[in-house]
Amino acid sequence: MSFNYSNVQTELQGKYHSMFEGYPDVLDLPTLCDMLKVSETYVRSRLQKGIIRSYYLYSNHVYMIPKVWAIEFLMSPEYKKDKKMLKHKLEVSL
């Protein structure tokens, strides 16, 4: 029996979608911080570096982050590295 990485990724993505179903499909900065249980400074630095993908509305100076992109970040190697330093770690068991 072989290990299928794409099935694990799909299952993990589904669990994150279930975990965050109460959040809107498009998040602002405070909502994303609440969802990830991290500080605004942490999220803002990841947004500014492009580690978390987002739309920036220059007219309003507001970040808008589709929830699927936030979940994409949680599954990224960057988040895996950051988890070592974060007090609160979002964990999903498969």
ABEGO torsion letter per residue (X at the ends): XBBBAAAAAAAAAAAAAAAAAABBABBBAAAAAAAAGBBAAAAAAAAAAGABBBBBBAAAGBBBBBAAAAAAAAABAAAAAAAAABABBBBBBX
